[in-house]
C-alpha cells in the first residue's frame, strides 16, 4: 500500500522534475539534451537554456561529448551567423523592390493573380494560365515604401531569433511553406483578377512558429500575441486593401509546421518535421488545383 501511494503521488505530478534536483518541478528543458532543468541549473545560451553537463561538453549519459556539433531546440546545427538566411531574404526583397521602382512594368510579371482575362475566356496569364512561378515571385515583391519597410522590420525582428532557434534549413522551410500556403489561400478565395504581393504570408508564418516555440520553451507569450493581434487588427481594418487570405494562410501553416519543428520526438525528428511540411505543401497545391479547375 505504501508503494502504491508513492506511485500515485508520482503519477499525479503535473510537471517534470529537474534531472539534477528531483524535488523541483520545472517546465524548462535543456535545448541540447532536452532534459528538464530547474532555474539553478539553467545556463543561458544563444537560444534558450542548457544544462551544466552540456555546457561542460558532455551529455552526462555516457555518450561521446556533443560539444563539437551543438544543436538547436529543433535539431538544427548551430551556425556561427544565426541570422544569415534572414539577411539574405531581406537582401532579395530589397533587390526586387529596387528593380520594381526602376521599372514598374515588372509588377505585371511578378504579382500573384488568378487569371486574365477572366471567364468565360481562356486565361492567357496568371496562375490559371500556367504561371505558377508567381507563388514564389510575389513573396519577394513590394511596391510601396511603407509596405517593404514594415515587412522587412518584422522579418528582422521575428525571423532572426527564429532562425537561430530552428537552424537554417528548418527556418527556410517554414518560411517558404508558410508563404506558399498564404499564396494558395489567396488564389483560392480572392477574385481572379486581383493582384497580391508581399512577404506578409511568410512573415505571418514566422509569427505562428515563434508563438509555438515560445510556448515550448515556457517563455512569456504576451508580447508576441499582442504583436500578432495588432497585425490581425490592421489586416482586417476597412480600407487597408490587405490580402487577409495570405496572412491567415501563412499563420496557420506557420503554427502547424512550427509545432512539428519543436515538438517532434528526437528519434523521428527529421521525418516528422519535413513530413509535416510536405503535407502542408500538398494541401496548398490541392487548393491551387481546385481554383485552377474553377478558372479554366
Backbone bond lengths (Angstrom), bond angles and torsions (degrees), N, CA, C in turn:
res aa  C-N    CA-C-N  psi(-1)  N-CA   C-N-CA  omega(-1)  CA-C   N-CA-C  phi
1 X - - - 1.471 - - 1.509 110.71 -
2 X 1.311 115.97 -37.73 1.459 119.35 -178.88 1.529 109.68 -66.25
3 X 1.346 117.05 -40.82 1.449 119.99 179.29 1.522 111.09 -67.31
4 X 1.306 117.84 -37.93 1.451 121.02 178.79 1.515 110.93 -63.86
5 X 1.320 117.14 -40.14 1.450 120.42 179.33 1.510 111.04 -64.43
6 X 1.353 115.30 -40.34 1.454 118.33 178.82 1.513 110.73 -65.01
7 X 1.349 115.69 -40.25 1.462 118.38 178.59 1.501 111.72 -64.59
8 X 1.359 116.83 -37.84 1.458 119.25 179.01 1.508 111.29 -65.14
9 X 1.349 115.49 -39.08 1.460 118.41 179.63 1.509 110.57 -63.82
10 X 1.346 117.00 -39.37 1.454 119.17 178.67 1.508 111.10 -68.65
11 X 1.330 116.87 -36.89 1.452 118.41 -179.91 1.500 112.75 -68.00
12 X 1.369 115.09 -25.86 1.454 117.99 -178.43 1.515 112.26 -83.66
13 X 1.334 116.96 -4.98 1.451 119.79 -178.97 1.521 109.40 -61.58
14 X 1.310 118.05 128.38 1.460 122.33 -172.59 1.510 112.89 -88.23
15 X 1.316 118.87 -13.06 1.454 120.84 -177.36 1.518 109.18 -142.11
16 X 1.334 117.96 153.68 1.462 120.08 176.54 1.520 110.71 -66.95
17 X 1.323 115.70 162.64 1.464 120.62 -179.16 1.517 109.72 -111.07
18 X 1.301 115.53 153.58 1.462 122.20 178.16 1.527 109.52 -58.97
19 X 1.339 116.85 134.15 1.456 118.99 -176.62 1.531 112.02 -70.43
20 X 1.359 116.96 -17.42 1.459 120.23 178.14 1.524 112.45 -99.26
21 X 1.344 115.59 -19.19 1.465 120.85 179.54 1.535 108.50 -134.63
22 X 1.312 117.57 84.90 1.479 121.56 -173.75 1.522 114.83 -60.11
23 X 1.334 117.86 -13.64 1.456 119.30 -179.16 1.529 112.48 -89.91
24 X 1.336 117.40 2.67 1.464 120.99 -176.26 1.528 110.73 -117.62
25 X 1.318 115.52 119.57 1.464 120.34 175.83 1.523 109.60 -78.41
26 X 1.319 115.93 149.88 1.464 119.97 -179.37 1.520 109.44 -156.13
27 X 1.306 115.21 153.67 1.464 120.55 176.01 1.514 112.43 -111.88
28 X 1.330 117.16 7.09 1.461 121.89 -177.61 1.522 109.35 -106.21
29 X 1.334 115.65 140.09 1.460 120.71 178.39 1.525 110.13 -123.13
30 X 1.311 115.64 152.80 1.460 120.77 174.96 1.521 109.06 -62.82
31 X 1.326 117.30 133.20 1.462 120.56 -176.97 1.523 112.98 -72.89
32 X 1.340 117.83 -9.03 1.468 120.32 179.70 1.522 112.50 -104.06
33 X 1.319 118.16 -50.27 1.468 119.69 -179.14 1.528 112.65 -101.59
34 X 1.348 116.95 -9.87 1.465 123.81 176.07 1.527 113.73 66.26
35 X 1.326 119.12 19.30 1.464 120.95 174.06 1.519 110.05 -82.45
36 X 1.325 118.55 145.47 1.471 120.81 179.44 1.527 110.83 -64.05
37 X 1.332 116.69 139.35 1.460 121.47 178.69 1.528 108.97 -136.96
38 X 1.324 115.21 141.96 1.466 120.87 178.98 1.532 109.22 -89.65
39 X 1.331 118.47 170.21 1.462 120.77 -178.67 1.523 114.27 -54.01
40 X 1.328 117.45 -34.16 1.465 119.73 -179.27 1.520 111.65 -67.72
41 X 1.329 116.90 -28.52 1.467 121.25 -176.92 1.525 113.01 -94.93
42 X 1.321 118.13 -7.08 1.455 120.81 -177.34 1.519 110.89 -73.19
43 X 1.317 115.24 127.49 1.463 121.47 173.50 1.520 106.96 -115.48
44 X 1.316 117.04 118.94 1.460 121.42 -176.05 1.522 110.53 -61.59
45 X 1.349 115.74 132.59 1.462 121.83 177.81 1.518 109.18 -123.95
46 X 1.326 116.76 179.71 1.462 119.66 -179.46 1.520 111.43 -61.58
47 X 1.332 115.90 -31.08 1.460 121.47 175.80 1.519 108.00 -134.25
48 X 1.322 118.47 112.79 1.449 122.12 178.07 1.524 112.59 72.64
49 X 1.335 115.29 -146.94 1.458 121.87 -177.55 1.516 110.24 -130.38
50 X 1.320 116.29 151.87 1.451 122.27 176.38 1.523 109.32 -120.35
51 X 1.331 114.93 158.58 1.462 119.95 177.94 1.525 109.51 -84.72
52 X 1.325 118.24 161.98 1.461 120.74 -179.46 1.524 113.70 -58.64
53 X 1.351 117.68 -36.47 1.461 120.29 -179.38 1.525 111.92 -63.18
54 X 1.352 116.64 -43.75 1.467 119.99 -179.62 1.524 111.04 -68.43
55 X 1.323 116.33 -35.25 1.460 119.76 178.39 1.528 110.68 -64.52
56 X 1.325 116.29 -36.12 1.465 120.01 179.21 1.521 112.38 -76.67
57 X 1.337 116.87 -8.42 1.463 119.60 175.17 1.498 115.04 106.32
58 X 1.340 118.19 3.01 1.456 120.38 178.90 1.501 110.38 -130.86
59 X 1.298 118.47 161.42 1.455 123.07 179.78 1.514 112.53 -90.84
60 X 1.338 118.71 -11.83 1.458 121.48 -179.51 1.511 113.42 76.00
61 X 1.347 116.71 11.41 1.467 119.69 -177.54 1.518 111.85 -115.71
62 X 1.327 117.31 7.42 1.452 119.36 179.52 1.509 113.29 91.34
63 X 1.344 118.73 -4.55 1.451 121.46 179.16 1.512 109.60 -85.88
64 X 1.308 116.34 172.40 1.462 121.33 179.72 1.514 109.35 -65.77
65 X 1.326 117.45 148.59 1.455 120.73 179.41 1.508 111.28 -56.98
66 X 1.349 114.63 141.19 1.467 120.29 -178.54 1.506 112.16 -99.32
67 X 1.336 118.18 8.34 1.453 120.16 -173.57 1.512 112.39 -66.76
68 X 1.356 117.86 -26.27 1.453 119.60 -178.14 1.515 111.86 -70.35
69 X 1.332 118.04 -23.50 1.454 120.95 179.79 1.523 109.92 -134.47
70 X 1.300 116.73 72.11 1.461 119.34 179.20 1.522 111.11 -64.02
71 X 1.308 116.47 145.40 1.458 122.46 -175.95 1.516 110.57 -120.44
72 X 1.323 114.86 152.15 1.450 120.52 175.43 1.520 109.23 -80.01
73 X 1.316 116.21 175.71 1.454 120.52 -179.44 1.524 111.65 -62.99
74 X 1.343 117.99 -23.42 1.456 121.82 178.61 1.522 112.79 -95.35
75 X 1.331 116.88 0.13 1.452 119.96 178.84 1.507 114.54 96.61
76 X 1.334 118.26 3.22 1.445 121.35 178.37 1.522 111.74 -79.80
77 X 1.324 116.04 163.11 1.456 120.94 178.42 1.523 110.11 -78.11
78 X 1.323 116.54 134.09 1.458 120.64 177.52 1.523 108.97 -72.72
79 X 1.329 117.74 125.10 1.458 122.88 -176.02 1.521 110.85 -98.98
80 X 1.319 115.29 155.66 1.459 119.80 178.35 1.520 111.48 -67.77
81 X 1.332 116.71 -33.82 1.468 121.63 174.36 1.521 107.73 -115.78
82 X 1.329 117.97 93.41 1.469 120.32 -173.57 1.518 114.27 -70.83
83 X 1.332 119.40 -6.19 1.459 121.72 179.31 1.533 112.61 -112.10
84 X 1.315 118.05 15.18 1.462 120.35 -173.17 1.527 112.42 -58.50
85 X 1.331 117.91 -50.00 1.468 120.27 -177.97 1.519 111.43 -66.18
86 X 1.329 116.77 -35.03 1.460 119.17 177.04 1.524 110.07 -62.36
87 X 1.310 117.04 -41.65 1.467 120.82 177.06 1.522 111.27 -63.00
88 X 1.335 116.36 -41.57 1.466 119.71 179.75 1.521 110.89 -65.48
89 X 1.333 117.18 -42.78 1.468 120.37 178.83 1.523 111.12 -61.82
90 X 1.324 116.64 -42.88 1.463 119.92 177.68 1.522 109.76 -63.56
91 X 1.330 117.35 -40.90 1.458 120.60 179.05 1.522 112.55 -61.73
92 X 1.345 117.12 -41.95 1.468 120.33 178.29 1.525 110.48 -63.53
93 X 1.332 116.69 -44.57 1.469 119.98 178.72 1.523 111.46 -60.03
94 X 1.323 116.79 -43.09 1.465 120.11 -179.99 1.528 111.27 -66.72
95 X 1.325 117.22 -39.21 1.461 120.43 179.63 1.526 111.06 -63.51
96 X 1.338 116.27 -43.36 1.476 119.91 178.29 1.523 110.05 -65.70
97 X 1.322 117.63 -38.31 1.462 121.02 179.13 1.525 110.98 -62.53
98 X 1.319 116.89 -44.48 1.471 120.53 178.08 1.529 110.15 -61.75
99 X 1.331 116.97 -41.60 1.463 120.47 179.47 1.521 111.47 -63.88
100 X 1.329 116.67 -39.25 1.471 120.59 179.15 1.520 110.57 -67.95
101 X 1.337 117.11 -38.95 1.458 119.43 177.75 1.521 111.26 -64.29
102 X 1.321 116.91 -33.18 1.461 120.79 179.84 1.526 111.87 -77.00
103 X 1.327 116.94 -30.15 1.464 121.01 -179.14 1.525 108.26 -146.15
104 X 1.320 116.19 94.80 1.469 120.57 -176.00 1.529 112.77 -65.83
105 X 1.331 117.33 -17.67 1.467 118.87 179.15 1.528 111.83 -66.21
106 X 1.335 117.01 -15.96 1.462 120.47 177.27 1.523 111.82 -62.88
107 X 1.323 116.74 -28.45 1.457 120.03 -178.63 1.523 111.76 -56.29
108 X 1.326 116.76 -37.23 1.459 120.48 -178.75 1.526 111.81 -61.34
109 X 1.322 116.73 -25.08 1.463 120.38 -177.14 1.526 113.27 -99.33
110 X 1.340 117.64 -8.96 1.462 120.72 -173.54 1.524 114.48 -111.96
111 X 1.347 117.54 -32.06 1.464 120.04 -173.88 1.527 110.56 -69.78
112 X 1.330 114.59 161.29 1.460 121.26 178.41 1.525 109.51 -95.23
113 X 1.316 117.15 120.64 1.461 121.38 169.08 1.515 108.74 -148.42
114 X 1.330 114.86 161.00 1.451 119.88 -171.31 1.503 115.63 -73.79
115 X 1.338 117.22 -59.24 1.454 119.48 -174.55 1.516 110.54 -159.92
116 X 1.308 113.96 148.06 1.454 121.19 170.14 1.524 108.72 -146.21
117 X 1.330 119.11 129.99 1.473 125.72 -3.06 1.528 110.69 -75.68
118 X 1.331 117.41 162.74 1.475 120.41 179.03 1.521 110.78 -70.41
119 X 1.328 115.44 167.62 1.472 120.14 176.39 1.527 109.95 -55.95
120 X 1.348 116.31 149.33 1.473 129.50 14.86 1.527 114.34 -90.21
121 X 1.336 118.14 7.35 1.456 119.89 -179.65 1.527 111.17 -81.85
122 X 1.320 115.67 156.28 1.461 120.64 178.58 1.522 109.74 -73.11
123 X 1.326 118.73 127.31 1.472 120.51 -179.55 1.529 111.36 -61.37
124 X 1.304 116.34 135.16 1.459 121.35 176.21 1.523 112.12 -108.46
125 X 1.321 116.67 -12.99 1.458 120.76 177.44 1.522 109.00 -150.44
126 X 1.319 116.53 175.49 1.456 121.10 -174.29 1.517 110.68 88.35
127 X 1.331 115.86 176.80 1.462 120.08 -177.83 1.523 111.18 -60.87
128 X 1.335 117.16 -41.33 1.463 120.37 179.45 1.515 111.88 -65.12
129 X 1.338 117.40 -21.69 1.452 121.77 176.59 1.518 112.98 -87.66
130 X 1.326 116.60 8.46 1.455 120.80 176.82 1.512 114.89 100.91
131 X 1.344 118.20 1.42 1.467 120.91 -176.42 1.540 110.42 -91.71
132 X 1.299 115.89 64.79 1.466 121.33 -177.16 1.528 112.13 -69.02
133 X 1.313 117.12 -18.68 1.459 119.96 178.15 1.520 112.42 -59.45
134 X 1.324 117.13 -19.67 1.462 121.08 -178.12 1.537 112.31 -62.87
135 X 1.323 117.31 -24.94 1.468 119.53 176.05 1.527 110.91 -60.04
136 X 1.326 116.91 -33.88 1.466 121.53 -179.18 1.523 111.40 -88.16
137 X 1.314 117.41 -48.54 1.470 119.51 -176.12 1.522 112.37 -62.45
138 X 1.335 116.82 -35.37 1.462 119.42 -179.49 1.521 111.94 -66.02
139 X 1.342 117.85 -24.21 1.463 121.82 179.60 1.528 112.01 -68.86
140 X 1.321 117.51 -18.52 1.463 121.28 -177.30 1.529 112.28 -115.13
141 X 1.323 117.11 12.72 1.460 121.12 -173.93 1.527 111.33 -111.73
142 X 1.325 116.24 130.44 1.456 123.55 175.84 1.523 108.72 -136.45
143 X 1.322 114.78 151.05 1.468 119.00 -178.78 1.522 112.27 -114.76
144 X 1.336 117.78 -44.01 1.461 121.34 -178.50 1.530 111.14 -91.21
145 X 1.326 114.68 149.32 1.468 120.28 179.41 1.527 110.75 -63.57
146 X 1.337 117.40 -42.59 1.457 120.03 -178.03 1.532 111.13 -64.71
147 X 1.331 115.56 -32.67 1.457 120.30 -177.81 1.528 111.07 -66.43
148 X 1.337 115.80 -51.12 1.463 118.09 -178.39 1.525 110.93 -69.96
149 X 1.335 117.48 -34.47 1.467 119.57 179.39 1.522 110.67 -62.96
150 X 1.323 116.66 -46.30 1.463 120.56 -179.38 1.521 111.13 -64.71
151 X 1.333 116.97 -44.15 1.465 120.08 -177.75 1.527 111.99 -68.14
152 X 1.326 117.59 -39.99 1.462 119.37 -177.84 1.529 111.50 -71.93
153 X 1.316 117.70 -35.32 1.462 119.77 174.47 1.529 110.45 -63.91
154 X 1.326 115.95 -42.71 1.468 119.76 177.73 1.520 111.02 -63.52
155 X 1.334 116.39 -40.57 1.463 120.22 179.88 1.525 110.89 -63.82
156 X 1.323 117.06 -38.81 1.467 120.46 179.66 1.527 111.03 -69.14
157 X 1.323 117.09 -45.08 1.466 121.04 -176.97 1.521 112.50 -69.21
158 X 1.337 116.12 -41.22 1.459 120.24 -176.59 1.528 111.41 -91.71
159 X 1.320 116.16 -43.14 1.457 120.21 -173.95 1.503 114.70 -68.07
160 X 1.341 117.27 -41.41 1.460 120.02 -177.40 1.517 113.52 -57.82
161 X 1.332 119.04 -55.70 1.468 119.98 178.61 1.533 112.97 -62.09
162 X 1.340 116.88 -35.00 1.461 118.89 -179.64 1.527 110.93 -69.60
163 X 1.326 117.14 -37.95 1.460 120.36 176.22 1.522 110.50 -60.54
164 X 1.330 117.07 -41.98 1.458 121.11 178.83 1.527 111.25 -64.80
165 X 1.330 116.74 -33.91 1.459 120.87 -176.64 1.527 112.77 -79.34
166 X 1.328 117.40 -36.63 1.458 120.72 -176.26 1.520 113.33 -92.93
167 X 1.315 117.12 -30.42 1.456 120.64 -169.33 1.514 108.74 97.16
168 X 1.309 116.20 157.96 1.469 120.72 -169.43 1.525 113.94 -62.48
169 X 1.312 117.83 -50.98 1.468 120.25 -174.30 1.516 110.93 -65.40
170 X 1.307 117.71 -44.27 1.464 120.90 -179.77 1.529 110.74 -66.66
171 X 1.305 116.46 -39.53 1.464 120.34 177.28 1.528 111.16 -61.80
172 X 1.317 116.63 -47.48 1.461 120.28 -179.71 1.527 111.17 -64.21
173 X 1.324 116.85 -35.07 1.460 120.51 178.29 1.521 111.07 -64.81
174 X 1.332 117.38 -45.90 1.470 120.74 177.76 1.520 110.12 -61.77
175 X 1.318 117.17 -40.46 1.470 121.46 -178.68 1.528 110.82 -60.84
176 X 1.326 116.93 -51.71 1.461 119.71 -175.46 1.528 112.05 -72.84
177 X 1.315 117.93 -39.72 1.467 119.37 178.94 1.522 110.07 -62.84
178 X 1.333 117.60 -40.84 1.467 121.00 178.79 1.519 110.85 -65.35
179 X 1.330 116.58 -45.04 1.461 119.72 179.15 1.515 112.49 -62.35
180 X 1.318 116.98 -42.00 1.469 120.69 179.99 1.526 111.17 -69.34
181 X 1.329 117.21 -37.14 1.461 120.20 177.49 1.529 110.66 -65.24
182 X 1.339 116.39 -41.36 1.458 119.33 176.24 1.516 112.17 -62.57
183 X 1.327 116.78 -39.96 1.455 120.43 177.03 1.513 112.64 -65.47
184 X 1.337 116.93 -38.20 1.465 120.47 179.83 1.520 111.37 -65.31
185 X 1.345 116.62 -40.91 1.466 119.10 179.54 1.533 110.62 -69.11
186 X 1.322 116.91 -35.46 1.462 120.18 175.44 1.522 110.76 -63.63
187 X 1.296 116.17 -45.77 1.459 121.61 178.99 1.523 110.94 -60.48
188 X 1.335 116.71 -37.59 1.464 120.64 -177.66 1.523 112.16 -71.66
189 X 1.337 117.74 -41.69 1.457 121.05 -168.55 1.533 114.76 -103.08
190 X 1.317 117.37 -27.57 1.462 119.75 -176.10 1.528 110.84 -78.64
191 X 1.338 118.08 157.03 1.471 120.13 174.39 1.518 111.17 -55.79
192 X 1.322 115.99 146.35 1.465 120.48 -173.30 1.520 112.91 -61.58
193 X 1.328 117.34 -30.41 1.461 120.06 -176.61 1.524 112.99 -95.57
194 X 1.321 117.61 4.05 1.464 120.87 -179.47 1.516 110.26 -84.39
195 X 1.326 116.74 125.63 1.454 121.42 178.81 1.520 111.28 -83.14
196 X 1.324 116.26 146.60 1.463 122.10 178.10 1.518 108.17 -136.96
197 X 1.329 116.90 139.49 1.454 120.65 -179.55 1.521 110.06 -154.41
198 X 1.332 116.23 159.32 1.455 121.05 177.29 1.518 113.03 119.46
199 X 1.337 114.33 159.89 1.458 121.45 -178.95 1.525 112.91 -89.50
200 X 1.327 117.48 9.68 1.464 120.78 -172.27 1.521 113.19 -61.30
201 X 1.331 117.97 -38.78 1.462 119.62 -179.68 1.515 111.71 -60.68
202 X 1.337 116.36 -45.34 1.459 120.02 178.43 1.521 111.26 -65.91
203 X 1.336 117.01 -39.60 1.465 120.90 -178.60 1.525 110.75 -67.67
204 X 1.328 117.89 -38.25 1.463 119.72 175.30 1.526 110.32 -64.39
205 X 1.326 117.13 -32.26 1.454 119.80 174.18 1.518 111.45 -63.67
206 X 1.336 117.02 -38.74 1.463 120.67 176.45 1.524 110.58 -66.44
207 X 1.340 117.16 -35.99 1.467 120.43 174.58 1.527 110.12 -57.65
208 X 1.332 115.51 -49.40 1.458 119.95 -178.44 1.519 112.30 -62.11
209 X 1.340 116.79 -44.31 1.457 120.40 179.62 1.522 111.41 -65.65
210 X 1.336 116.86 -35.84 1.467 120.68 178.68 1.527 110.76 -65.10
211 X 1.331 116.65 -41.80 1.463 119.79 178.01 1.528 111.03 -60.81
212 X 1.326 116.96 -42.12 1.469 120.92 178.94 1.529 110.02 -64.51
213 X 1.330 116.73 -42.76 1.465 120.69 179.87 1.524 111.26 -62.62
214 X 1.328 116.67 -45.67 1.461 120.04 -179.17 1.529 110.98 -63.32
215 X 1.325 116.12 -36.86 1.469 119.41 176.02 1.527 110.31 -65.78
216 X 1.302 116.35 -38.92 1.476 121.06 179.08 1.533 111.35 -63.14
217 X 1.342 117.19 -37.04 1.455 121.46 -178.29 1.524 112.93 -92.06
218 X 1.340 115.75 4.66 1.467 121.36 -179.48 1.529 112.69 60.17
219 X 1.324 116.58 36.11 1.451 120.93 173.90 1.526 109.32 -84.95
220 X 1.316 115.86 166.06 1.462 121.80 178.28 1.527 109.00 -70.75
221 X 1.330 116.31 117.24 1.465 121.18 -176.97 1.521 113.33 -82.83
222 X 1.308 118.43 -12.67 1.455 120.22 -172.40 1.526 114.37 -58.67
223 X 1.337 119.94 -41.82 1.476 118.34 -179.92 1.526 113.55 -61.65
224 X 1.355 117.04 -46.57 1.456 118.75 -177.51 1.526 111.20 -71.25
225 X 1.341 117.34 -33.73 1.464 119.61 177.13 1.520 110.70 -67.26
226 X 1.325 117.02 -41.57 1.468 120.42 178.05 1.523 110.37 -61.39
227 X 1.330 116.99 -43.80 1.460 120.87 179.28 1.522 111.05 -64.52
228 X 1.321 116.57 -39.40 1.462 120.70 179.21 1.524 110.69 -66.92
229 X 1.330 117.59 -42.14 1.468 120.96 179.15 1.517 110.50 -62.41
230 X 1.323 117.14 -42.83 1.472 120.69 178.49 1.521 110.01 -59.43
231 X 1.334 116.64 -44.47 1.467 120.13 179.56 1.520 111.99 -64.89
232 X 1.335 117.29 -37.05 1.466 119.48 178.44 1.522 111.35 -69.35
233 X 1.333 116.82 -36.37 1.466 119.91 176.18 1.521 110.15 -61.96
234 X 1.326 115.87 -44.30 1.471 119.78 177.81 1.520 109.91 -63.57
235 X 1.331 117.04 -39.60 1.465 121.09 -178.31 1.519 111.93 -58.49
236 X 1.339 117.05 -42.32 1.459 120.79 -174.90 1.529 112.91 -99.63
237 X 1.318 117.92 9.99 1.466 120.63 177.62 1.527 109.95 -71.47
238 X 1.335 117.82 136.94 1.465 120.50 179.73 1.522 111.14 -61.68
239 X 1.313 115.20 141.65 1.456 120.81 175.83 1.509 115.66 82.06
240 X 1.338 118.91 0.22 1.462 120.57 -178.12 1.534 112.39 -82.07
241 X 1.328 116.93 -17.01 1.468 121.40 177.41 1.534 111.78 55.05
242 X 1.330 115.24 47.68 1.461 121.91 -178.26 1.525 109.63 -109.09
243 X 1.319 115.93 137.37 1.466 120.84 177.72 1.533 108.55 -77.35
244 X 1.322 115.59 88.65 1.463 120.10 -176.72 1.528 111.45 -62.68
245 X 1.334 116.21 -27.13 1.459 119.02 -179.13 1.530 111.26 -60.34
246 X 1.335 116.94 -39.35 1.469 120.51 179.49 1.521 111.00 -65.77
247 X 1.340 116.45 -39.46 1.460 120.49 -179.79 1.530 111.08 -65.49
248 X 1.316 116.49 -47.33 1.463 120.10 -177.76 1.532 111.04 -68.72
249 X 1.325 116.30 -43.79 1.460 119.26 178.41 1.513 112.59 -61.09
250 X 1.342 116.19 -43.41 1.453 119.89 178.01 1.516 112.49 -65.73
251 X 1.333 116.60 -40.81 1.467 120.88 -179.39 1.522 111.27 -62.17
252 X 1.323 116.95 -47.53 1.468 120.62 -179.55 1.528 110.33 -62.41
253 X 1.330 116.46 -44.38 1.462 119.75 179.36 1.523 111.10 -63.38
254 X 1.334 116.85 -38.45 1.459 120.27 179.31 1.511 112.57 -65.93
255 X 1.324 116.85 -39.58 1.461 120.04 178.49 1.533 110.30 -65.09
256 X 1.323 116.80 -45.19 1.469 120.72 -177.32 1.525 111.01 -66.04
257 X 1.325 117.03 -51.13 1.467 119.74 -178.82 1.529 111.38 -68.82
258 X 1.337 116.73 -36.53 1.457 119.68 177.70 1.515 111.86 -63.82
259 X 1.327 117.11 -38.98 1.464 120.63 177.75 1.520 110.31 -62.02
260 X 1.325 115.76 -42.63 1.464 118.68 178.91 1.519 110.89 -64.96
261 X 1.309 117.23 -36.89 1.460 120.17 -177.99 1.528 112.48 -64.31
262 X 1.304 118.03 -42.15 1.474 119.89 -172.21 1.519 113.88 -100.09
263 X 1.329 118.18 -9.73 1.466 119.91 -178.93 1.521 113.52 -114.39
264 X 1.321 118.18 -3.29 1.468 119.46 -179.68 1.524 110.07 -65.04
265 X 1.339 118.64 135.10 1.472 120.73 177.64 1.523 111.07 -63.45
266 X 1.301 116.85 146.80 1.456 121.52 -174.45 1.524 112.57 -60.08
267 X 1.331 117.71 -32.56 1.461 120.78 -175.88 1.530 112.07 -65.34
268 X 1.331 116.93 -34.63 1.476 120.99 -178.54 1.522 110.35 -126.70
269 X 1.313 115.89 35.65 1.453 121.14 -171.47 1.536 112.43 -59.49
270 X 1.313 117.28 -56.31 1.464 120.42 -175.74 1.528 111.61 -62.51
271 X 1.332 116.50 -40.42 1.464 120.16 -179.28 1.523 111.07 -61.28
272 X 1.318 116.81 -47.43 1.464 120.27 -178.49 1.527 111.11 -69.56
273 X 1.311 117.22 -42.16 1.458 120.67 -178.09 1.523 111.49 -61.49
274 X 1.322 116.17 -56.85 1.460 119.43 -176.55 1.520 112.20 -76.34
275 X 1.332 116.45 -26.98 1.459 118.93 174.45 1.521 111.64 -64.69
276 X 1.341 116.77 -41.52 1.469 120.57 177.11 1.517 110.77 -63.25
277 X 1.320 116.58 -43.26 1.465 120.02 178.22 1.527 110.92 -61.46
278 X 1.339 116.50 -39.29 1.464 119.90 178.63 1.523 111.36 -65.12
279 X 1.329 117.18 -37.94 1.466 120.63 178.81 1.532 110.20 -65.68
280 X 1.338 116.89 -45.49 1.468 119.98 178.57 1.524 110.44 -61.10
281 X 1.329 116.43 -41.73 1.461 119.99 178.61 1.524 111.28 -65.42
282 X 1.316 117.12 -37.36 1.465 120.71 178.09 1.527 110.96 -64.73
283 X 1.332 117.12 -39.08 1.463 120.43 176.19 1.527 110.38 -62.79
284 X 1.331 116.81 -41.53 1.467 120.75 178.50 1.524 110.65 -62.11
285 X 1.328 117.08 -42.57 1.467 120.55 178.32 1.522 110.51 -63.94
286 X 1.332 117.09 -40.13 1.467 120.86 179.08 1.522 111.02 -62.17
287 X 1.345 117.18 -42.10 1.464 120.37 177.54 1.522 110.92 -62.06
288 X 1.329 115.77 -40.87 1.461 119.78 179.48 1.524 111.10 -65.19
289 X 1.317 117.59 -39.02 1.464 120.90 179.31 1.533 110.86 -66.83
290 X 1.322 116.84 -38.73 1.467 120.12 177.80 1.523 110.25 -61.86
291 X 1.327 116.45 -45.44 1.474 120.39 -179.13 1.514 111.22 -65.98
292 X 1.323 116.91 -39.11 1.467 120.20 179.24 1.526 110.27 -62.65
293 X 1.324 116.06 -39.88 1.476 119.75 177.81 1.521 111.33 -63.09
294 X 1.335 117.09 -32.79 1.464 120.81 179.14 1.529 112.14 -71.85
295 X 1.321 116.61 -30.02 1.459 121.11 -173.60 1.517 114.03 -95.16
296 X 1.327 116.77 -7.33 1.474 118.68 -177.64 1.528 110.70 -119.73
